[in-house]
Amino acid sequence: MKILVIGGTGTVGSQVVRELLECNVELQVLTRSADRAKSLPQGAQSVIGDLLEPSTVRSIFKGVDGVFLLNAVSTTETHEGLMAVNGARMAGVKRLVYLSVPNLEQAPHLPHFGSKLSIETVIKASGISYTILRPNNFFQNDYWFKDAMLQYGVYPQPIGDIGLSRIDVRDIAEAAAIALTKSGHEGQTYTLAGPHVHTGESTAEVWSRALGERIVYGGNDLDAWEQQSLEYLPAWMVFDFRLMYEFFQEHGLKASLAEAERQRKLLGHEPRSFKDFAAETASMWKK
């Protein structure tokens, strides 16, 4: 079985690549960057290309049986996703697994939520056998906040007081590999989530115990968050993420009991806990 991973060098995609390599498939990874291609693990073949280029879209899907599609947050996300679906359709790809987000229908105004809604619609109409995965906020996003916690004792992600069912990317990768290599998941949409709901305060508390020092939640002040974030993120992304955090603070992002049960059946085990992830990460940071 030959599988193409699109978006295989980032936080989630790189873990999907590692998971698929355990499945003994022929694996290709699309990347724009020759430098990133050098970092791929042994057994993964790099393909240099760009989904915005028709020549890439016409060539990369030839001979491919399955595709994992992850479009990074960008101003061209929807167009890249639609180009990929068309390329897969024209090449006769048999199976496609798409990484989306939960509760799209409730928040289509969020740029990187609404962009995925369009791609989901096209995938369902494409005639390709598909599985859609909708994971919650990733535990591994907290790698970005290492310095803020270790140097200043602050957890800065303004996720609010209602809570998110955050998830480990390793569970997402397992779900993707299962959907790509095993039957029974065709035409299904799975919400992926961790076992517990975490607020900004509870997240800081978990990190405090894991790190053995007091970590405080930076709070829900989005004006302050925006001002700080503009120092290292582009303005369009800060605008997008601010809208997302406003949604989280007003509504949360919680998985239902039924969604959690479907996920357990898909994975065959309980999802990893944030407490265990934080303890594992703190141990790594202290080395």
Short mmCIF file of the C-alpha atoms (twelve columns), coordinates in Angstrom:
data_MODEL
# 
_entry.id   MODEL 
# 
loop_
_atom_site.group_PDB 
_atom_site.id 
_atom_site.type_symbol 
_atom_site.label_atom_id 
_atom_site.label_alt_id 
_atom_site.label_comp_id 
_atom_site.label_asym_id 
_atom_site.label_seq_id 
_atom_site.Cartn_x 
_atom_site.Cartn_y 
_atom_site.Cartn_z 
_atom_site.pdbx_PDB_model_num 
ATOM 1   C CA . MET A 1   0.000   0.000  0.000   1 
ATOM 2   C CA . LYS A 2   1.384   3.398  -0.998  1 
ATOM 3   C CA . ILE A 3   0.425   6.378  1.159   1 
ATOM 4   C CA . LEU A 4   1.111   10.069 0.623   1 
ATOM 5   C CA . VAL A 5   1.218   12.325 3.688   1 
ATOM 6   C CA . ILE A 6   0.509   15.997 3.081   1 
ATOM 7   C CA . GLY A 7   1.560   18.158 6.011   1 
ATOM 8   C CA . GLY A 8   3.958   15.525 7.315   1 
ATOM 9   C CA . THR A 9   6.685   17.694 8.846   1 
ATOM 10  C CA . GLY A 10  4.678   19.568 11.509  1 
ATOM 11  C CA . THR A 11  3.496   18.676 14.990  1 
ATOM 12  C CA . VAL A 12  0.761   16.246 13.975  1 
ATOM 13  C CA . GLY A 13  1.973   15.193 10.552  1 
ATOM 14  C CA . SER A 14  5.419   14.114 11.731  1 
ATOM 15  C CA . GLN A 15  3.782   11.842 14.287  1 
ATOM 16  C CA . VAL A 16  1.468   10.425 11.597  1 
ATOM 17  C CA . VAL A 17  4.567   9.628  9.523   1 
ATOM 18  C CA . ARG A 18  6.150   7.752  12.439  1 
ATOM 19  C CA . GLU A 19  2.922   5.846  13.076  1 
ATOM 20  C CA . LEU A 20  2.525   4.850  9.428   1 
ATOM 21  C CA . LEU A 21  6.116   3.626  9.231   1 
ATOM 22  C CA . GLU A 22  5.128   1.047  11.853  1 
ATOM 23  C CA . CYS A 23  2.422   -0.199 9.473   1 
ATOM 24  C CA . ASN A 24  4.900   -1.345 6.816   1 
ATOM 25  C CA . VAL A 25  3.466   0.817  4.045   1 
ATOM 26  C CA . GLU A 26  5.298   2.574  1.232   1 
ATOM 27  C CA . LEU A 27  5.344   6.153  2.464   1 
ATOM 28  C CA . GLN A 28  5.833   9.479  0.701   1 
ATOM 29  C CA . VAL A 29  5.744   12.915 2.338   1 
ATOM 30  C CA . LEU A 30  5.023   16.121 0.433   1 
ATOM 31  C CA . THR A 31  7.003   19.149 1.553   1 
ATOM 32  C CA . ARG A 32  7.862   22.516 0.054   1 
ATOM 33  C CA . SER A 33  11.239  22.553 1.796   1 
ATOM 34  C CA . ALA A 34  14.290  20.506 0.831   1 
ATOM 35  C CA . ASP A 35  15.714  21.251 4.283   1 
ATOM 36  C CA . ARG A 36  12.655  19.779 5.997   1 
ATOM 37  C CA . ALA A 37  12.846  16.782 3.707   1 
ATOM 38  C CA . LYS A 38  16.261  15.980 5.182   1 
ATOM 39  C CA . SER A 39  14.700  15.626 8.640   1 
ATOM 40  C CA . LEU A 40  12.260  12.891 7.636   1 
ATOM 41  C CA . PRO A 41  12.808  9.538  9.350   1 
ATOM 42  C CA . GLN A 42  14.322  6.608  7.518   1 
ATOM 43  C CA . GLY A 43  11.741  4.841  5.401   1 
ATOM 44  C CA . ALA A 44  9.839   8.010  4.445   1 
ATOM 45  C CA . GLN A 45  10.486  9.282  0.935   1 
ATOM 46  C CA . SER A 46  10.266  13.033 0.405   1 
ATOM 47  C CA . VAL A 47  8.417   14.636 -2.499  1 
ATOM 48  C CA . ILE A 48  9.187   18.323 -3.063  1 
ATOM 49  C CA . GLY A 49  6.216   20.297 -4.296  1 
ATOM 50  C CA . ASP A 50  3.550   22.899 -3.602  1 
ATOM 51  C CA . LEU A 51  -0.225  22.369 -3.647  1 
ATOM 52  C CA . LEU A 52  -0.641  25.828 -5.149  1 
ATOM 53  C CA . GLU A 53  1.166   24.594 -8.279  1 
ATOM 54  C CA . PRO A 54  -0.937  22.597 -10.787 1 
ATOM 55  C CA . SER A 55  2.153   20.630 -11.863 1 
ATOM 56  C CA . THR A 56  2.499   19.306 -8.301  1 
ATOM 57  C CA . VAL A 57  -1.187  18.450 -8.043  1 
ATOM 58  C CA . ARG A 58  -1.110  16.585 -11.372 1 
ATOM 59  C CA . SER A 59  1.916   14.455 -10.432 1 
ATOM 60  C CA . ILE A 60  2.142   13.630 -6.726  1 
ATOM 61  C CA . PHE A 61  -0.980  11.462 -6.460  1 
ATOM 62  C CA . LYS A 62  -0.122  9.063  -9.302  1 
ATOM 63  C CA . GLY A 63  0.108   5.485  -8.043  1 
ATOM 64  C CA . VAL A 64  -0.969  6.484  -4.533  1 
ATOM 65  C CA . ASP A 65  -3.529  4.321  -2.695  1 
ATOM 66  C CA . GLY A 66  -4.180  6.513  0.353   1 
ATOM 67  C CA . VAL A 67  -3.670  10.150 1.350   1 
ATOM 68  C CA . PHE A 68  -3.414  11.817 4.726   1 
ATOM 69  C CA . LEU A 69  -4.347  15.464 4.189   1 
ATOM 70  C CA . LEU A 70  -3.367  18.148 6.680   1 
ATOM 71  C CA . ASN A 71  -3.424  21.736 5.468   1 
ATOM 72  C CA . ALA A 72  -1.509  24.081 7.733   1 
ATOM 73  C CA . VAL A 73  -3.243  27.241 8.956   1 
ATOM 74  C CA . SER A 74  -2.604  29.824 6.263   1 
ATOM 75  C CA . THR A 75  -4.359  32.388 4.110   1 
ATOM 76  C CA . THR A 76  -4.459  29.821 1.287   1 
ATOM 77  C CA . GLU A 77  -5.624  26.843 3.355   1 
ATOM 78  C CA . THR A 78  -8.927  26.296 1.562   1 
ATOM 79  C CA . HIS A 79  -7.420  26.552 -1.914  1 
ATOM 80  C CA . GLU A 80  -4.629  24.116 -1.038  1 
ATOM 81  C CA . GLY A 81  -7.161  21.654 0.358   1 
ATOM 82  C CA . LEU A 82  -9.366  21.833 -2.728  1 
ATOM 83  C CA . MET A 83  -6.361  21.409 -5.008  1 
ATOM 84  C CA . ALA A 84  -5.339  18.294 -3.082  1 
ATOM 85  C CA . VAL A 85  -8.803  16.749 -3.247  1 
ATOM 86  C CA . ASN A 86  -8.946  17.359 -6.997  1 
ATOM 87  C CA . GLY A 87  -5.503  15.842 -7.506  1 
ATOM 88  C CA . ALA A 88  -6.481  12.760 -5.511  1 
ATOM 89  C CA . ARG A 89  -9.759  12.459 -7.400  1 
ATOM 90  C CA . MET A 90  -8.130  12.718 -10.820 1 
ATOM 91  C CA . ALA A 91  -5.495  10.126 -9.924  1 
ATOM 92  C CA . GLY A 92  -8.035  7.616  -8.631  1 
ATOM 93  C CA . VAL A 93  -6.842  7.616  -5.014  1 
ATOM 94  C CA . LYS A 94  -8.866  5.031  -3.106  1 
ATOM 95  C CA . ARG A 95  -8.769  6.397  0.445   1 
ATOM 96  C CA . LEU A 96  -8.368  9.840  2.017   1 
ATOM 97  C CA . VAL A 97  -8.079  10.821 5.680   1 
ATOM 98  C CA . TYR A 98  -8.549  14.529 6.366   1 
ATOM 99  C CA . LEU A 99  -7.559  16.402 9.518   1 
ATOM 100 C CA . SER A 100 -10.228 18.941 10.416  1 
ATOM 101 C CA . VAL A 101 -11.448 20.516 13.689  1 
ATOM 102 C CA . PRO A 102 -14.431 19.894 16.020  1 
ATOM 103 C CA . ASN A 103 -17.669 21.873 16.029  1 
ATOM 104 C CA . LEU A 104 -17.151 23.380 12.588  1 
ATOM 105 C CA . GLU A 105 -20.836 24.020 12.168  1 
ATOM 106 C CA . GLN A 106 -20.961 26.086 15.376  1 
ATOM 107 C CA . ALA A 107 -18.093 28.369 14.422  1 
ATOM 108 C CA . PRO A 108 -17.811 28.698 10.623  1 
ATOM 109 C CA . HIS A 109 -16.847 32.364 11.053  1 
ATOM 110 C CA . LEU A 110 -13.445 31.386 12.454  1 
ATOM 111 C CA . PRO A 111 -11.111 31.557 9.436   1 
ATOM 112 C CA . HIS A 112 -9.285  28.268 9.952   1 
ATOM 113 C CA . PHE A 113 -12.505 26.529 11.038  1 
ATOM 114 C CA . GLY A 114 -14.569 27.789 8.100   1 
ATOM 115 C CA . SER A 115 -11.820 26.917 5.620   1 
ATOM 116 C CA . LYS A 116 -11.995 23.289 6.698   1 
ATOM 117 C CA . LEU A 117 -15.769 23.234 6.374   1 
ATOM 118 C CA . SER A 118 -15.441 23.873 2.642   1 
ATOM 119 C CA . ILE A 119 -12.819 21.158 2.264   1 
ATOM 120 C CA . GLU A 120 -14.965 18.638 4.158   1 
ATOM 121 C CA . THR A 121 -17.871 19.361 1.819   1 
ATOM 122 C CA . VAL A 122 -15.750 18.782 -1.273  1 
ATOM 123 C CA . ILE A 123 -14.239 15.575 0.118   1 
ATOM 124 C CA . LYS A 124 -17.715 14.137 0.744   1 
ATOM 125 C CA . ALA A 125 -18.730 14.940 -2.835  1 
ATOM 126 C CA . SER A 126 -15.504 13.681 -4.422  1 
ATOM 127 C CA . GLY A 127 -16.364 10.002 -4.673  1 
ATOM 128 C CA . ILE A 128 -13.202 9.070  -2.743  1 
ATOM 129 C CA . SER A 129 -13.604 6.790  0.266   1 
ATOM 130 C CA . TYR A 130 -12.869 9.145  3.154   1 
ATOM 131 C CA . THR A 131 -12.509 9.447  6.917   1 
ATOM 132 C CA . ILE A 132 -12.581 12.845 8.614   1 
ATOM 133 C CA . LEU A 133 -10.768 13.335 11.921  1 
ATOM 134 C CA . ARG A 134 -11.705 16.329 14.076  1 
ATOM 135 C CA . PRO A 135 -9.163  16.636 16.901  1 
ATOM 136 C CA . ASN A 136 -9.358  19.071 19.784  1 
ATOM 137 C CA . ASN A 137 -6.580  21.456 20.891  1 
ATOM 138 C CA . PHE A 138 -3.262  19.559 21.051  1 
ATOM 139 C CA . PHE A 139 -1.300  18.885 24.271  1 
ATOM 140 C CA . GLN A 140 1.863   19.428 22.221  1 
ATOM 141 C CA . ASN A 141 0.899   23.054 21.527  1 
ATOM 142 C CA . ASP A 142 2.292   23.647 25.010  1 
ATOM 143 C CA . TYR A 143 5.827   23.079 23.727  1 
ATOM 144 C CA . TRP A 144 5.521   26.646 22.436  1 
ATOM 145 C CA . PHE A 145 5.080   27.878 26.005  1 
ATOM 146 C CA . LYS A 146 8.165   26.255 27.531  1 
ATOM 147 C CA . ASP A 147 10.046  29.520 28.026  1 
ATOM 148 C CA . ALA A 148 7.004   31.356 29.392  1 
ATOM 149 C CA . MET A 149 6.508   28.666 32.035  1 
ATOM 150 C CA . LEU A 150 10.135  27.951 32.934  1 
ATOM 151 C CA . GLN A 151 11.387  31.546 32.864  1 
ATOM 152 C CA . TYR A 152 8.318   33.508 34.005  1 
ATOM 153 C CA . GLY A 153 6.037   30.952 35.686  1 
ATOM 154 C CA . VAL A 154 3.121   31.776 33.354  1 
ATOM 155 C CA . TYR A 155 0.927   29.585 31.176  1 
ATOM 156 C CA . PRO A 156 -0.113  32.056 28.429  1 
ATOM 157 C CA . GLN A 157 -2.596  30.248 26.155  1 
ATOM 158 C CA . PRO A 158 -5.917  32.067 26.822  1 
ATOM 159 C CA . ILE A 159 -8.207  29.040 26.545  1 
ATOM 160 C CA . GLY A 160 -10.688 30.321 29.122  1 
ATOM 161 C CA . ASP A 161 -12.705 28.964 32.029  1 
ATOM 162 C CA . ILE A 162 -15.206 26.632 30.322  1 
ATOM 163 C CA . GLY A 163 -12.689 24.113 29.074  1 
ATOM 164 C CA . LEU A 164 -11.367 22.093 26.145  1 
ATOM 165 C CA . SER A 165 -11.097 18.330 25.711  1 
ATOM 166 C CA . ARG A 166 -7.438  18.610 24.713  1 
ATOM 167 C CA . ILE A 167 -5.703  15.653 23.049  1 
ATOM 168 C CA . ASP A 168 -2.273  14.108 22.567  1 
ATOM 169 C CA . VAL A 169 -1.104  14.144 18.937  1 
ATOM 170 C CA . ARG A 170 0.013   10.525 19.337  1 
ATOM 171 C CA . ASP A 171 -3.650  9.525  19.638  1 
ATOM 172 C CA . ILE A 172 -4.453  11.554 16.530  1 
ATOM 173 C CA . ALA A 173 -1.662  9.801  14.631  1 
ATOM 174 C CA . GLU A 174 -2.894  6.375  15.716  1 
ATOM 175 C CA . ALA A 175 -6.400  7.233  14.543  1 
ATOM 176 C CA . ALA A 176 -5.061  8.408  11.168  1 
ATOM 177 C CA . ALA A 177 -3.008  5.251  10.638  1 
ATOM 178 C CA . ILE A 178 -5.959  3.027  11.544  1 
ATOM 179 C CA . ALA A 179 -8.301  4.875  9.184   1 
ATOM 180 C CA . LEU A 180 -5.794  4.676  6.337   1 
ATOM 181 C CA . THR A 181 -4.775  1.039  6.690   1 
ATOM 182 C CA . LYS A 182 -7.847  -0.747 8.075   1 
ATOM 183 C CA . SER A 183 -11.385 -1.064 6.766   1 
ATOM 184 C CA . GLY A 184 -14.565 -0.118 8.575   1 
ATOM 185 C CA . HIS A 185 -13.998 3.631  8.857   1 
ATOM 186 C CA . GLU A 186 -15.122 4.693  5.401   1 
ATOM 187 C CA . GLY A 187 -17.509 7.644  5.350   1 
ATOM 188 C CA . GLN A 188 -16.998 8.277  9.070   1 
ATOM 189 C CA . THR A 189 -16.257 11.491 10.953  1 
ATOM 190 C CA . TYR A 190 -14.553 11.104 14.331  1 
ATOM 191 C CA . THR A 191 -14.186 13.776 16.986  1 
ATOM 192 C CA . LEU A 192 -10.887 13.148 18.784  1 
ATOM 193 C CA . ALA A 193 -10.389 14.320 22.358  1 
ATOM 194 C CA . GLY A 194 -8.537  13.663 25.570  1 
ATOM 195 C CA . PRO A 195 -10.157 12.023 28.597  1 
ATOM 196 C CA . HIS A 196 -10.582 15.220 30.637  1 
ATOM 197 C CA . VAL A 197 -11.750 18.795 30.126  1 
ATOM 198 C CA . HIS A 198 -9.102  21.400 30.966  1 
ATOM 199 C CA . THR A 199 -9.461  25.132 31.552  1 
ATOM 200 C CA . GLY A 200 -6.666  27.676 31.599  1 
ATOM 201 C CA . GLU A 201 -6.490  27.416 35.393  1 
ATOM 202 C CA . SER A 202 -6.493  23.612 35.494  1 
ATOM 203 C CA . THR A 203 -3.834  23.478 32.775  1 
ATOM 204 C CA . ALA A 204 -1.577  25.736 34.846  1 
ATOM 205 C CA . GLU A 205 -2.209  23.535 37.894  1 
ATOM 206 C CA . VAL A 206 -1.161  20.400 36.009  1 
ATOM 207 C CA . TRP A 207 2.017   22.100 34.854  1 
ATOM 208 C CA . SER A 208 2.719   23.305 38.402  1 
ATOM 209 C CA . ARG A 209 2.653   19.738 39.709  1 
ATOM 210 C CA . ALA A 210 4.660   18.381 36.774  1 
ATOM 211 C CA . LEU A 211 7.372   21.056 36.971  1 
ATOM 212 C CA . GLY A 212 7.456   21.276 40.747  1 
ATOM 213 C CA . GLU A 213 7.065   25.052 40.705  1 
ATOM 214 C CA . ARG A 214 4.165   27.485 40.661  1 
ATOM 215 C CA . ILE A 215 2.743   28.189 37.215  1 
ATOM 216 C CA . VAL A 216 -0.082  30.721 36.992  1 
ATOM 217 C CA . TYR A 217 -2.611  31.079 34.217  1 
ATOM 218 C CA . GLY A 218 -1.987  34.213 32.158  1 
ATOM 219 C CA . GLY A 219 -5.701  34.941 32.079  1 
ATOM 220 C CA . ASN A 220 -8.383  35.713 29.532  1 
ATOM 221 C CA . ASP A 221 -7.310  39.234 28.523  1 
ATOM 222 C CA . LEU A 222 -7.260  38.922 24.740  1 
ATOM 223 C CA . ASP A 223 -6.157  42.521 24.197  1 
ATOM 224 C CA . ALA A 224 -2.963  41.777 26.114  1 
ATOM 225 C CA . TRP A 225 -2.550  38.412 24.367  1 
ATOM 226 C CA . GLU A 226 -2.939  40.040 20.947  1 
ATOM 227 C CA . GLN A 227 -0.408  42.749 21.689  1 
ATOM 228 C CA . GLN A 228 2.184   40.199 22.836  1 
ATOM 229 C CA . SER A 229 1.495   37.766 19.988  1 
ATOM 230 C CA . LEU A 230 1.979   40.404 17.295  1 
ATOM 231 C CA . GLU A 231 5.647   40.470 18.277  1 
ATOM 232 C CA . TYR A 232 6.220   36.999 16.772  1 
ATOM 233 C CA . LEU A 233 3.160   36.025 14.705  1 
ATOM 234 C CA . PRO A 234 1.751   37.614 11.513  1 
ATOM 235 C CA . ALA A 235 -1.226  39.920 12.018  1 
ATOM 236 C CA . TRP A 236 -3.656  37.712 10.023  1 
ATOM 237 C CA . MET A 237 -2.841  34.719 12.240  1 
ATOM 238 C CA . VAL A 238 -3.203  36.683 15.462  1 
ATOM 239 C CA . PHE A 239 -6.601  37.936 14.277  1 
ATOM 240 C CA . ASP A 240 -7.686  34.379 13.441  1 
ATOM 241 C CA . PHE A 241 -6.461  32.922 16.731  1 
ATOM 242 C CA . ARG A 242 -8.008  35.740 18.760  1 
ATOM 243 C CA . LEU A 243 -11.405 34.915 17.286  1 
ATOM 244 C CA . MET A 244 -10.780 31.248 18.128  1 
ATOM 245 C CA . TYR A 245 -9.869  32.011 21.736  1 
ATOM 246 C CA . GLU A 246 -12.945 34.232 22.064  1 
ATOM 247 C CA . PHE A 247 -15.014 31.243 20.950  1 
ATOM 248 C CA . PHE A 248 -13.239 28.980 23.456  1 
ATOM 249 C CA . GLN A 249 -13.814 31.460 26.273  1 
ATOM 250 C CA . GLU A 250 -17.519 31.807 25.440  1 
ATOM 251 C CA . HIS A 251 -18.377 28.211 24.533  1 
ATOM 252 C CA . GLY A 252 -15.463 25.909 25.349  1 
ATOM 253 C CA . LEU A 253 -14.671 22.929 23.126  1 
ATOM 254 C CA . LYS A 254 -15.828 19.787 24.892  1 
ATOM 255 C CA . ALA A 255 -16.302 16.316 23.465  1 
ATOM 256 C CA . SER A 256 -19.538 14.479 24.227  1 
ATOM 257 C CA . LEU A 257 -19.713 11.078 25.912  1 
ATOM 258 C CA . ALA A 258 -20.850 9.534  22.627  1 
ATOM 259 C CA . GLU A 259 -17.885 11.044 20.765  1 
ATOM 260 C CA . ALA A 260 -15.498 9.765  23.428  1 
ATOM 261 C CA . GLU A 261 -16.920 6.241  23.166  1 
ATOM 262 C CA . ARG A 262 -16.555 6.216  19.364  1 
ATOM 263 C CA . GLN A 263 -12.940 7.290  19.759  1 
ATOM 264 C CA . ARG A 264 -12.202 4.504  22.261  1 
ATOM 265 C CA . LYS A 265 -13.585 1.959  19.804  1 
ATOM 266 C CA . LEU A 266 -11.478 3.432  16.996  1 
ATOM 267 C CA . LEU A 267 -8.220  3.428  18.979  1 
ATOM 268 C CA . GLY A 268 -8.839  0.332  21.062  1 
ATOM 269 C CA . HIS A 269 -7.663  2.101  24.224  1 
ATOM 270 C CA . GLU A 270 -8.288  5.105  26.448  1 
ATOM 271 C CA . PRO A 271 -6.781  8.359  25.170  1 
ATOM 272 C CA . ARG A 272 -3.627  9.661  26.815  1 
ATOM 273 C CA . SER A 273 -4.124  12.083 29.701  1 
ATOM 274 C CA . PHE A 274 -2.786  15.621 29.921  1 
ATOM 275 C CA . LYS A 275 -1.380  14.855 33.371  1 
ATOM 276 C CA . ASP A 276 0.786   12.071 31.944  1 
ATOM 277 C CA . PHE A 277 1.849   14.213 28.985  1 
ATOM 278 C CA . ALA A 278 2.899   17.084 31.264  1 
ATOM 279 C CA . ALA A 279 4.864   14.757 33.551  1 
ATOM 280 C CA . GLU A 280 6.635   13.190 30.566  1 
ATOM 281 C CA . THR A 281 7.404   16.589 29.044  1 
ATOM 282 C CA . ALA A 282 8.617   18.101 32.325  1 
ATOM 283 C CA . SER A 283 11.006  15.184 32.766  1 
ATOM 284 C CA . MET A 284 12.354  15.795 29.254  1 
ATOM 285 C CA . TRP A 285 12.761  19.538 29.852  1 
ATOM 286 C CA . LYS A 286 14.689  18.967 33.087  1 
ATOM 287 C CA . LYS A 287 17.353  16.780 31.457  1 
# 
